[in-house]
Amino acid sequence: MPYPTAGTTARSRTSRMKPAAAVMIGWVALLWVLEAVNGATGSLSTYGLSPRDVGELRDVIPMAFLHHGYDHLVSNSVPLLVLGFLAALTGLRRFAAVVLTIMVVGGLGVWLTAADHTVTAGASGVVFGLLGYLLVRGFVDRNAVDIVTGLLVLAFYGSALWGVLPTNSAVSWQGHLFGLIGGVMAAFMFRRPPPLNERITARG
């Protein structure tokens, strides 16, 4: 039975570039629309996440689509667009599962550990989750292209990892930390099986 070669993998990635770009442009555009609506009406602010209130668990996922103003949204838009595009190149179905895992793990982490009387919102938890996912995905999947991608991501965005430390009370380091953990978890949960020839060799 044939198995993917480097050439077929490269062609597969190329064919996924347009769908990945479309999804990420659409996602970021949605965030801007939601911020405009919320800025005009204030009707979406209730979907921010407050800790340790059972009723707030419904906001674990919606919180990732809201921001505390345009400055907050601007700071998240470009890294979300870039990291999301790179993560989506291995398939939109896998990407959706990865993002959902990041949102759930990150949101629950905030709900459990955030300071009292705070309201957390923003896509930065997803950004940190995608960062963690991309950093380890290549090693988990044993894929040379993804390892190189992860190293490039580390070179450009590695300094952001300081954001998991509690250095600024106005920034949700909990969202960053648990988003990062969710991304690493997702890399293992949704790892790709090795090529068929490797599986046959491993069995002897």
Disulfide bonds with the S-S distance in Angstrom:
none
